[in-house]
Amino acid sequence: RDLHSFPTRRSSDLEIPDTLHLPGHDAGVDLMKVDLPQYYRESFFSKDSLFHPELPGGRYGVAGDPVPYSVRQDDIITSLLLACFIFSVIAFANARRFIARQAKNFFYSPREGTSEFTETSNELRFQTTLVFITCILISLLFYFYTLNYIGETFVLRSQYTLITIFLAITIVYFLLKAGLYTFTNLVFFDGKRNQQWLKSLLFIITIEGVLFFPAILFGTYFELNIKKVAFYIIISLIIVKLLTIYKCYSIFFRRNVVSLQIILYLCTLEIVPLLAFWGVLVMTANNLKINF
């Protein structure tokens, strides 16, 4: 056949055959036209993922079982623990003399009239950082307890929001505890003893964080049995409470020993707030979990 019988594209110089269409047929309708009817735009393959690679095609075959959530594979928690360790090392390095002096004075009460060493603002700042790290560790411990004994699914968008809620409750607990101690001690004792007790309380909270950190590491990354971790936590709490009782006795009740007064003092300001703190955490986790 003659070359001029095929559909061609117009050009100013010569006519070139249009090889994009079948010979002897007219050129197709341009789909980019606005006034084009809808039946020109839609076809059997118009919504097929193979025809449109920009559309998600889904998954072929049978979906497998999802990998269960594991704390040791959580990058956010690992980064949080690593940050706690780094900041703890920095705080200990900058306030080691102050912490060593506190540890020495913890078991040795200076006589009245002797000059006491005053801490600098940097030392108090670093010790406050250690107390905040202790709050983070306690919130992580209860988060692990929640995953094992309460539930794994919650109404929150992320489990990190649950950790933040536990952290806020822990901070409020320590603030309320310090406020109760301050109010009670100012009523029955002088301000000097109250200040000495608050410094000792910060040191005790720091010791509590140091004791809890190995439990988190071994329970998370070395797959230590949860019962052994709980036993270690209970022993650590007993040690912390014994230190609290000793320091409370040496500051307030050394001169006039009244057993009933010590028991009431510690039950009101130690045991009852601790039980209330545990109850608030358990109630919060139960209210936020999803019941199927």
C-alpha positions in Angstrom: 0.0 0.0 0.0 0.9 3.6 -0.4 2.6 5.2 2.5 0.2 8.2 2.3 -2.8 5.9 3.1 -1.8 5.5 6.8 -2.9 8.0 9.5 -0.1 10.6 9.8 0.9 13.4 12.0 1.0 16.9 10.5 4.3 18.6 10.2 5.4 21.8 8.5 7.9 20.0 6.2 6.8 16.4 5.7 4.2 13.8 6.8 5.5 11.1 9.1 3.3 8.0 9.7 1.8 7.7 13.2 3.1 4.3 14.4 1.3 4.5 17.8 -2.0 3.4 16.2 -3.1 0.5 14.1 -2.7 1.0 10.3 -5.9 2.1 8.7 -7.5 3.4 11.9 -7.9 6.9 13.2 -5.9 8.2 16.1 -7.5 7.6 19.6 -9.1 10.2 21.7 -6.7 12.2 24.0 -7.6 11.2 27.6 -6.2 14.6 28.9 -9.2 16.5 27.4 -11.5 18.0 30.0 -14.7 17.6 28.0 -14.1 13.9 27.3 -17.0 11.6 28.3 -16.6 9.4 31.3 -16.9 6.1 29.4 -13.7 7.0 27.5 -11.8 7.4 30.8 -13.0 4.2 32.5 -12.2 0.8 31.4 -11.9 -2.7 32.8 -8.3 -2.1 33.9 -8.7 1.6 35.0 -8.5 0.8 38.7 -6.1 -2.2 38.5 -2.9 -1.8 40.4 -0.9 -3.3 37.6 -2.2 -0.7 35.2 -1.5 2.0 37.8 1.8 1.4 39.5 1.3 4.4 41.7 -1.6 2.7 43.5 -0.9 0.2 46.4 -1.4 -3.3 45.0 -1.9 -5.0 48.4 -0.3 -8.3 49.4 -0.6 -11.5 47.4 -0.8 -14.9 49.2 -1.7 -15.7 52.8 -0.5 -13.2 55.5 1.7 -14.8 58.2 1.4 -14.4 61.9 2.7 -10.9 63.1 5.8 -10.8 65.2 4.7 -10.3 68.8 5.8 -7.1 70.6 9.0 -7.5 72.6 10.5 -4.9 74.9 14.1 -5.9 74.0 13.3 -5.1 70.4 11.8 -1.7 71.1 14.3 1.0 69.9 12.6 3.8 71.8 12.9 2.1 75.2 16.4 1.0 74.4 17.3 4.6 73.6 15.6 5.8 76.8 17.6 3.4 78.9 20.8 4.3 77.2 20.1 8.0 77.7 19.3 7.3 81.4 22.6 5.5 81.8 24.6 8.3 80.1 23.0 11.1 82.1 23.5 9.1 85.3 27.2 8.7 84.5 27.5 12.5 83.8 25.6 13.4 87.0 27.8 11.0 89.1 30.9 12.4 87.5 30.0 16.0 88.2 28.6 15.5 91.7 30.7 12.6 93.0 32.1 14.6 95.9 28.7 15.7 97.0 27.3 12.1 96.7 30.3 10.7 98.6 29.8 13.3 101.3 26.2 12.4 101.5 27.0 8.7 101.8 29.5 9.4 104.5 27.1 11.6 106.5 24.2 9.2 106.0 25.5 6.8 108.7 27.2 9.5 110.7 25.2 12.3 112.3 27.3 15.4 112.9 27.2 16.9 116.4 25.2 20.1 117.0 27.2 23.2 116.6 29.5 21.8 114.0 29.6 23.4 110.6 27.9 21.6 107.8 29.0 21.6 104.1 26.6 23.4 101.8 26.0 22.0 98.4 26.3 24.1 95.2 23.5 24.7 92.7 25.2 22.4 90.2 25.3 19.6 92.7 21.6 20.0 93.5 20.9 20.1 89.8 22.7 16.9 89.1 21.1 15.2 92.1 17.6 16.3 90.9 18.5 14.8 87.5 19.2 11.5 89.3 15.9 11.7 91.0 14.1 12.3 87.7 16.0 9.3 86.2 14.7 7.2 89.2 11.1 8.3 88.3 11.7 7.1 84.7 13.0 3.7 85.8 10.0 3.2 88.2 7.6 4.1 85.4 9.4 1.6 83.1 9.2 -1.1 85.8 5.5 -0.7 86.2 5.1 -0.6 82.4 6.8 -4.1 82.2 4.5 -5.3 85.0 1.5 -4.0 83.1 2.5 -5.9 80.0 2.9 -9.2 81.9 0.0 -9.1 84.4 -2.6 -6.5 83.2 -2.8 -6.3 79.4 -1.0 -5.5 76.2 -3.6 -3.5 74.3 -4.7 -0.1 75.4 -7.0 2.7 74.2 -4.0 4.9 73.7 -2.4 5.4 70.3 1.0 4.4 71.5 2.4 2.5 74.5 4.9 5.4 75.0 1.9 7.5 76.1 1.2 5.0 78.8 4.8 5.3 80.0 4.5 9.0 80.1 1.3 8.7 82.2 3.1 6.4 84.6 6.0 8.9 84.7 3.7 11.8 85.6 2.0 9.8 88.4 5.5 8.9 89.8 6.6 12.5 89.8 3.4 13.6 91.5 3.9 10.8 94.1 7.4 12.0 95.1 6.3 15.6 95.2 3.4 14.9 97.4 5.5 12.7 99.6 8.1 15.4 100.0 5.3 17.9 100.8 3.8 15.6 103.4 7.2 15.2 105.1 7.8 18.9 105.0 4.5 19.8 106.5 4.7 17.1 109.2 8.2 17.8 110.2 7.7 21.6 110.4 4.8 20.9 112.8 6.7 18.6 115.2 10.4 19.4 114.6 12.6 22.4 113.7 13.5 23.6 110.3 17.1 22.4 110.5 16.1 18.8 111.0 13.6 19.1 108.2 16.2 20.4 105.8 18.6 17.6 106.8 15.8 15.0 106.2 15.0 16.4 102.7 18.6 16.0 101.7 18.6 12.5 103.0 15.4 11.8 101.2 16.9 12.9 97.9 19.8 10.6 98.5 17.6 7.6 99.3 15.6 8.1 96.1 18.9 8.2 94.2 19.9 4.9 95.8 16.5 3.5 94.8 17.1 4.3 91.2 20.6 2.7 91.3 19.1 -0.5 92.7 16.3 -0.6 90.1 18.5 -0.1 87.1 20.0 -3.7 87.0 16.5 -5.2 87.3 15.4 -3.4 84.2 18.5 -4.4 82.2 18.4 -8.1 83.2 14.7 -8.4 82.9 14.6 -6.8 79.4 17.7 -7.9 77.6 18.8 -11.1 79.4 15.3 -12.6 79.7 15.4 -13.0 83.4 12.3 -14.6 84.9 9.7 -12.0 85.9 9.4 -13.7 89.3 13.1 -13.2 90.0 12.9 -9.6 88.9 9.9 -9.1 91.2 11.8 -10.7 94.1 14.8 -8.4 93.4 12.5 -5.4 93.4 11.0 -6.4 96.7 14.4 -6.8 98.3 15.5 -3.4 97.0 12.4 -1.8 98.4 13.0 -3.4 101.8 16.6 -2.1 101.7 15.3 1.4 100.8 12.7 1.3 103.6 15.3 0.2 106.2 17.6 3.0 105.2 14.6 5.4 105.5 13.7 4.1 109.0 17.4 4.4 110.1 17.7 7.9 108.9 14.3 8.9 110.3 15.4 7.5 113.7 18.8 9.2 113.7 17.4 12.6 112.8 14.1 12.8 114.7 13.8 10.1 117.3 17.3 9.5 118.7 16.8 11.6 121.8 13.3 10.5 122.8 12.7 7.0 121.6 9.0 6.3 121.3 8.3 3.1 119.4 4.6 3.9 118.7 5.4 7.3 117.5 8.0 6.0 115.0 5.6 3.3 113.7 2.8 5.9 113.2 5.2 8.3 111.6 6.5 5.8 109.1 3.1 4.2 108.4 1.5 7.6 107.7 4.3 9.0 105.5 5.8 5.8 104.0 3.5 2.8 103.9 0.2 4.6 103.2 1.6 6.8 100.3 3.3 3.8 98.8 0.2 1.7 98.8 -1.8 4.6 97.4 0.8 5.1 94.7 0.6 1.4 93.7 -3.2 1.5 93.7 -3.3 4.6 91.5 -1.0 2.9 89.0 -3.0 -0.3 88.8 -6.3 1.5 88.5 -4.9 3.7 85.7 -3.6 0.7 83.8 -6.9 -1.2 84.2 -8.9 1.7 83.0 -6.8 2.3 79.9 -6.6 -1.4 78.7 -8.9 -2.8 76.1 -11.2 -5.5 77.3 -12.2 -8.0 74.6 
